[in-house]
């Protein structure tokens, strides 16, 4: 029964006052549907990006965590190098954070503003100059090491020629063995000197008061723990906040489309009823999809996962069992709500009366049944005008024809 009703509803989406649409009108309606759907999806995307994401609200969490997890001996200088820009930036890190939160829902962590202040203190011209010199010396080392690799290759070949007794004037190599050895030694000395100069530049950066203050701030365990808790809390609630905002975007559209559809359906404005029905479907589909998406990644999913892990240990597959059972129940609830909101009771009752079915549950009745044997519902009501029994939920009395108040 329900399936047949859905098929009839789908077929009615191509009819105006029970007459089929012409092809041009159908194409226009489809194009309008596509255009509106694109704008609905665009609006959902825009409003979902309105609140600051966990990474945007806590921009210092990821680099700080990476620094803490780094166990390299040179992690301090590598971290400071990442905080220093070689060219003078158009705005400070603090100004960048302030600009990124304008017009957005939410605030940036105060800890990250403190982090940005330390970044600005480190990102000074003297440090930039040292890093540029360090970069140039690294380039020189790479050039010398490439030259050494080429010379070693030729040096090995020259030794083989000498062992074979080949005259020097017939050699295919550009340098003699003795000269190659001297060049290698000179290059190695230069590489060692450059590495010493690089170490001195790095030490100069590390010894600066602003660098020491920054590294001391990064070592504060309590501050990082507080930031981590804020970040995890933000991650937990962010999908739910997005869903709430998207629902606020869709619900007024759904309400307007529903009111227009009911008005047009009562007044028999066929084209308006058809268009509003299409809009209603277009607005409802994203909402239903967002509900199921929230069930999969939102706060409820986290809460259920933690509950199951606490009760049964790390048996992650049990979460899937819960969702396999929960999802049909949610879908059933959505369908029941949709049936109550969108199904026209007068049209439904008229169809059931014509087919001798109960006007409430839809089960078949025998001739003369006044109460439904399946649900016990009384099929009649007294007409307020003639006091004769007439059908419930139908707009007019079957005896005197007076308009009835539908309850």
C-alpha positions as CSV (number, residue, x, y, z in Angstrom):
1,X,0.0,0.0,0.0
2,X,2.7,2.4,1.0
3,X,4.8,1.6,-2.1
4,X,1.8,2.2,-4.4
5,X,1.2,5.6,-2.7
6,X,4.8,6.6,-3.2
7,X,4.6,5.6,-6.9
8,X,1.4,7.7,-7.3
9,X,3.2,10.6,-5.6
10,X,6.1,10.3,-8.0
11,X,3.7,10.1,-11.0
12,X,1.8,13.2,-9.7
13,X,5.1,15.1,-9.9
14,X,4.6,15.0,-13.7
15,X,0.9,16.0,-13.7
16,X,-1.0,19.2,-13.4
17,X,-4.6,18.7,-12.3
18,X,-4.3,15.1,-13.3
19,X,-3.2,16.0,-16.8
20,X,0.3,15.2,-18.1
21,X,2.8,18.0,-18.7
22,X,3.9,18.8,-22.2
23,X,7.6,18.2,-22.8
24,X,8.6,21.8,-22.9
25,X,7.0,22.4,-19.5
26,X,8.6,19.3,-18.1
27,X,12.1,20.4,-19.3
28,X,11.6,23.8,-17.8
29,X,10.6,22.3,-14.4
30,X,13.6,20.0,-14.5
31,X,16.0,22.9,-15.3
32,X,14.4,24.9,-12.4
33,X,14.9,22.0,-10.1
34,X,18.5,21.6,-11.1
35,X,19.2,25.3,-10.7
36,X,17.5,25.4,-7.2
37,X,19.3,22.3,-6.1
38,X,22.7,23.8,-7.1
39,X,21.9,26.9,-5.0
40,X,20.7,24.8,-2.1
41,X,23.9,22.8,-2.1
42,X,25.9,26.0,-2.5
43,X,24.1,27.6,0.5
44,X,24.7,24.5,2.6
45,X,28.4,24.6,1.8
46,X,28.6,28.3,2.6
47,X,26.8,28.0,5.9
48,X,28.8,24.9,6.8
49,X,32.0,27.0,6.4
50,X,30.7,29.8,8.5
51,X,31.9,28.5,11.8
52,X,35.6,28.2,12.3
53,X,36.9,24.7,11.9
54,X,38.9,23.1,14.7
55,X,42.1,23.7,12.7
56,X,41.1,27.4,12.1
57,X,40.1,28.0,15.7
58,X,43.3,26.4,17.0
59,X,45.9,27.0,14.2
60,X,48.9,26.5,16.5
61,X,47.9,23.1,17.6
62,X,49.2,21.1,14.6
63,X,52.7,22.7,14.4
64,X,53.0,22.6,18.2
65,X,52.1,18.9,18.3
66,X,54.6,18.2,15.5
67,X,57.3,19.9,17.4
68,X,56.5,17.9,20.5
69,X,56.6,14.6,18.6
70,X,59.9,15.4,16.8
71,X,62.7,13.6,18.5
72,X,65.5,14.9,16.3
73,X,68.6,16.6,17.8
74,X,68.1,19.7,15.7
75,X,64.3,20.0,16.1
76,X,64.7,23.5,17.7
77,X,66.4,25.1,14.8
78,X,64.2,23.4,12.2
79,X,61.1,24.6,14.1
80,X,62.3,28.2,14.3
81,X,63.2,28.1,10.6
82,X,59.6,27.2,9.8
83,X,58.4,30.3,11.8
84,X,60.6,32.7,10.0
85,X,59.8,34.0,6.5
86,X,62.7,34.9,4.2
87,X,60.8,37.9,2.8
88,X,59.1,40.6,4.9
89,X,55.4,39.5,5.2
90,X,52.6,42.0,4.4
91,X,51.0,41.4,7.9
92,X,52.1,40.0,11.2
93,X,51.0,36.5,12.3
94,X,48.7,38.2,14.9
95,X,47.1,40.4,12.2
96,X,46.6,37.3,10.0
97,X,44.7,35.5,12.8
98,X,42.6,38.6,13.4
99,X,41.8,38.9,9.7
100,X,41.0,35.1,9.3
101,X,38.3,35.2,12.0
102,X,36.4,38.3,10.7
103,X,32.9,37.5,9.6
104,X,33.2,33.9,10.9
105,X,31.3,32.2,13.7
106,X,33.6,31.3,16.7
107,X,36.8,32.7,18.1
108,X,40.4,31.8,17.7
109,X,42.1,30.3,20.8
110,X,43.8,32.8,23.1
111,X,46.7,30.4,23.4
112,X,47.3,30.6,19.6
113,X,47.3,34.4,19.7
114,X,50.1,34.1,22.3
115,X,51.8,31.6,20.0
116,X,51.5,34.1,17.1
117,X,53.1,36.9,19.3
118,X,56.1,34.7,19.8
119,X,56.2,34.0,16.1
120,X,56.2,37.7,15.3
121,X,59.0,38.2,17.9
122,X,61.1,35.6,16.2
123,X,60.3,36.7,12.6
124,X,62.7,39.6,12.6
125,X,65.1,40.9,9.9
126,X,68.3,39.7,11.7
127,X,66.9,36.1,11.7
128,X,65.8,36.4,8.1
129,X,69.3,37.5,7.1
130,X,70.9,34.6,9.0
131,X,68.5,32.2,7.3
132,X,69.3,33.6,3.9
133,X,73.1,33.2,4.6
134,X,72.4,29.7,5.8
135,X,70.5,28.9,2.7
136,X,73.3,30.2,0.5
137,X,75.9,28.2,2.3
138,X,73.8,25.0,1.9
139,X,73.6,25.7,-1.8
140,X,77.4,26.1,-1.9
141,X,77.8,22.8,-0.1
142,X,75.5,21.0,-2.6
143,X,77.6,22.5,-5.5
144,X,80.8,21.3,-3.9
145,X,79.5,17.8,-3.1
146,X,78.2,17.5,-6.7
147,X,81.7,18.5,-8.0
148,X,83.3,15.9,-5.6
149,X,81.1,13.2,-6.9
150,X,82.1,14.0,-10.5
151,X,85.8,14.2,-9.6
152,X,85.7,10.8,-7.7
153,X,84.2,9.2,-10.7
154,X,87.0,10.5,-12.9
155,X,89.6,9.8,-10.2
156,X,88.7,6.2,-10.1
157,X,88.9,6.0,-13.9
158,X,92.3,7.7,-13.9
159,X,93.8,5.2,-11.4
160,X,92.6,2.4,-13.6
161,X,94.3,4.0,-16.6
162,X,97.6,4.3,-14.7
163,X,97.5,0.7,-13.6
164,X,96.9,-0.3,-17.2
165,X,100.0,1.8,-18.3
166,X,98.0,4.1,-20.6
167,X,99.9,7.4,-21.5
168,X,98.4,10.5,-19.9
169,X,97.9,12.2,-23.3
170,X,95.5,9.4,-24.3
171,X,93.4,9.7,-21.1
172,X,89.7,10.4,-21.5
173,X,89.6,12.2,-18.1
174,X,90.0,15.9,-17.7
175,X,92.1,15.8,-14.5
176,X,95.1,13.8,-13.4
177,X,94.9,11.7,-10.2
178,X,97.1,13.9,-8.2
179,X,95.2,17.1,-9.2
180,X,91.9,15.3,-8.5
181,X,93.0,14.3,-5.0
182,X,94.1,17.9,-4.2
183,X,90.8,19.3,-5.5
184,X,88.8,16.8,-3.4
185,X,90.7,17.8,-0.3
186,X,90.2,21.5,-0.9
187,X,86.5,21.0,-1.5
188,X,86.2,18.9,1.6
189,X,87.9,21.6,3.7
190,X,85.6,24.2,2.2
191,X,82.5,22.0,3.0
192,X,83.7,21.6,6.6
193,X,84.2,25.4,6.9
194,X,80.7,26.1,5.5
195,X,79.1,23.6,7.9
196,X,80.9,25.3,10.8
197,X,79.6,28.7,9.6
198,X,76.1,27.2,9.3
199,X,76.3,25.9,12.8
200,X,77.4,29.3,14.0
201,X,74.4,31.0,12.3
202,X,72.0,28.4,13.8
203,X,73.5,28.9,17.2
204,X,73.1,32.7,16.9
205,X,69.4,32.2,16.1
206,X,68.9,29.8,19.0
207,X,70.7,32.1,21.5
208,X,68.6,35.1,20.8
209,X,66.2,36.0,23.7
210,X,63.1,35.9,21.5
211,X,64.0,32.3,20.4
212,X,64.6,31.2,23.9
213,X,61.3,32.7,25.1
214,X,59.5,30.9,22.2
215,X,61.1,27.5,23.0
216,X,60.3,28.0,26.7
217,X,56.7,28.6,25.9
218,X,56.6,25.5,23.7
219,X,57.8,23.5,26.7
220,X,54.9,24.4,28.9
221,X,53.1,21.1,29.4
222,X,50.0,22.5,31.0
223,X,49.4,25.1,28.3
224,X,49.6,22.5,25.5
225,X,47.3,20.1,27.4
226,X,44.7,22.9,27.7
227,X,45.0,23.7,24.0
228,X,44.7,20.0,23.1
229,X,41.5,19.6,25.2
230,X,40.0,22.6,23.5
231,X,40.9,21.3,20.1
232,X,39.4,17.8,20.8
233,X,36.3,19.4,22.2
234,X,36.0,21.5,19.0
235,X,36.5,18.5,16.8
236,X,33.7,16.7,18.8
237,X,31.1,19.4,18.3
238,X,32.0,20.8,14.9
239,X,30.0,18.3,12.8
240,X,27.0,18.8,15.0
241,X,27.3,22.6,14.8
242,X,27.5,22.4,11.0
243,X,24.3,20.3,10.9
244,X,22.4,22.7,13.1
245,X,23.3,25.6,10.9
246,X,22.5,23.7,7.7
247,X,19.1,22.7,9.3
248,X,18.4,26.3,10.1
249,X,19.1,27.1,6.4
250,X,16.8,24.3,5.1
251,X,13.9,24.4,7.6
252,X,12.5,27.8,6.5
253,X,12.6,26.7,2.9
254,X,10.9,23.4,3.8
255,X,8.2,25.3,5.8
256,X,7.5,27.8,3.0
257,X,7.4,25.0,0.3
258,X,5.0,23.0,2.6
259,X,2.7,25.9,3.2
260,X,2.6,26.8,-0.5
261,X,1.9,23.2,-1.5
262,X,-0.9,22.8,1.0
263,X,-2.5,26.1,-0.1
264,X,-2.2,25.2,-3.8
265,X,-3.5,21.7,-3.2
266,X,-6.6,22.9,-1.4
267,X,-7.3,25.6,-4.0
268,X,-6.5,23.2,-6.9
269,X,-3.8,25.4,-8.3
270,X,-2.2,22.6,-10.2
271,X,1.0,24.2,-11.5
272,X,1.8,25.9,-8.2
273,X,1.1,22.6,-6.4
274,X,3.5,20.8,-8.7
275,X,6.3,23.3,-8.4
276,X,6.0,23.5,-4.6
277,X,6.0,19.7,-4.4
278,X,9.3,19.6,-6.4
279,X,10.8,22.3,-4.2
280,X,9.7,20.4,-1.1
281,X,11.5,17.2,-2.3
282,X,14.6,19.2,-3.2
283,X,14.8,20.8,0.2
284,X,14.1,17.5,2.1
285,X,16.6,15.3,0.4
286,X,19.7,17.3,1.6
287,X,18.2,17.4,5.1
288,X,17.7,13.7,5.3
289,X,21.3,13.1,3.9
290,X,22.7,15.5,6.5
291,X,20.9,13.6,9.3
292,X,22.4,10.3,8.3
293,X,25.8,12.0,7.8
294,X,25.5,13.4,11.4
295,X,24.8,10.0,12.7
296,X,28.0,8.7,11.1
297,X,30.5,11.5,12.2
298,X,28.8,13.7,14.7
299,X,28.7,13.9,18.5
300,X,26.2,10.9,18.7
301,X,28.7,8.7,16.9
302,X,31.5,9.7,19.3
303,X,29.3,9.2,22.3
304,X,28.1,5.7,21.2
305,X,31.6,4.7,20.3
306,X,33.0,5.7,23.7
307,X,30.1,4.0,25.5
308,X,30.6,0.7,23.7
309,X,34.3,0.9,24.2
310,X,33.8,1.5,27.9
311,X,31.3,-1.4,28.2
312,X,32.9,-4.0,25.9
313,X,36.5,-2.9,25.3
314,X,38.0,-2.0,22.0
315,X,35.4,-4.0,20.0
316,X,35.0,-1.4,17.2
317,X,32.7,-3.7,15.1
318,X,30.0,-3.4,17.8
319,X,29.6,0.3,16.7
320,X,28.6,-0.9,13.2
321,X,26.0,-3.3,14.8
322,X,24.5,-0.4,16.7
323,X,24.3,1.7,13.5
324,X,22.9,-1.1,11.5
325,X,20.0,-1.2,14.0
326,X,19.8,2.5,14.6
327,X,19.7,3.7,10.9
328,X,16.5,1.9,9.9
329,X,14.8,3.2,13.1
330,X,15.8,6.8,12.3
331,X,14.6,6.3,8.7
332,X,11.3,4.9,9.9
333,X,10.9,7.9,12.1
334,X,11.6,10.3,9.3
335,X,9.1,8.5,7.0
336,X,6.4,8.7,9.7
337,X,7.0,12.4,10.2
338,X,6.9,13.0,6.5
339,X,3.6,11.0,6.2
340,X,2.0,13.1,8.9
341,X,3.3,16.4,7.5
342,X,3.0,16.1,3.8
343,X,0.3,13.5,3.0
344,X,-3.1,15.2,2.3
345,X,-5.6,13.5,4.7
346,X,-8.6,14.5,2.6
347,X,-7.2,13.0,-0.6
348,X,-6.1,9.9,1.3
349,X,-9.5,9.5,3.0
350,X,-11.3,10.0,-0.4
351,X,-9.3,7.2,-2.0
352,X,-9.9,4.8,0.9
353,X,-13.6,5.5,1.0
354,X,-13.9,4.7,-2.7
355,X,-12.0,1.4,-2.2
356,X,-14.0,0.4,0.9
357,X,-11.0,0.8,3.2
358,X,-10.6,2.2,6.8
359,X,-10.0,5.9,6.6
360,X,-7.4,5.6,9.4
361,X,-5.4,2.4,8.9
362,X,-6.3,1.7,5.2
363,X,-7.3,-1.9,5.8
364,X,-10.1,-3.4,3.7
365,X,-13.7,-3.2,5.2
366,X,-16.7,-5.5,4.6
367,X,-19.9,-4.0,3.4
368,X,-21.8,-2.4,6.4
369,X,-18.8,-2.2,8.7
370,X,-19.1,0.9,10.9
371,X,-16.0,0.2,12.9
372,X,-12.8,-1.0,11.5
373,X,-12.2,-4.7,12.6
374,X,-8.4,-4.0,12.4
375,X,-8.0,-0.8,14.4
376,X,-11.6,-0.2,15.8
377,X,-11.9,3.3,14.2
378,X,-15.5,4.5,13.7
379,X,-15.9,5.4,10.1
380,X,-18.7,8.0,10.4
381,X,-19.5,11.3,12.0
382,X,-22.8,13.2,12.4
383,X,-23.3,16.1,10.0
384,X,-23.7,19.3,12.0
385,X,-26.4,20.4,9.6
386,X,-28.6,17.4,9.0
387,X,-27.4,15.1,11.8
388,X,-27.1,12.2,9.4
389,X,-24.0,10.0,9.5
390,X,-21.5,10.9,6.8
391,X,-17.8,10.0,6.1
392,X,-15.1,11.3,8.3
393,X,-12.3,13.5,6.8
394,X,-14.3,14.3,3.7
395,X,-15.1,17.9,2.9
396,X,-18.9,17.6,2.3
397,X,-21.8,15.8,3.8
398,X,-23.0,12.9,1.6
399,X,-26.7,13.7,2.5
400,X,-27.1,17.5,2.5
401,X,-23.9,18.6,0.8
402,X,-23.0,21.1,3.4
403,X,-19.2,21.9,3.8
404,X,-17.8,20.1,6.9
405,X,-15.0,21.2,9.2
406,X,-12.2,18.7,8.7
407,X,-10.6,17.6,12.0
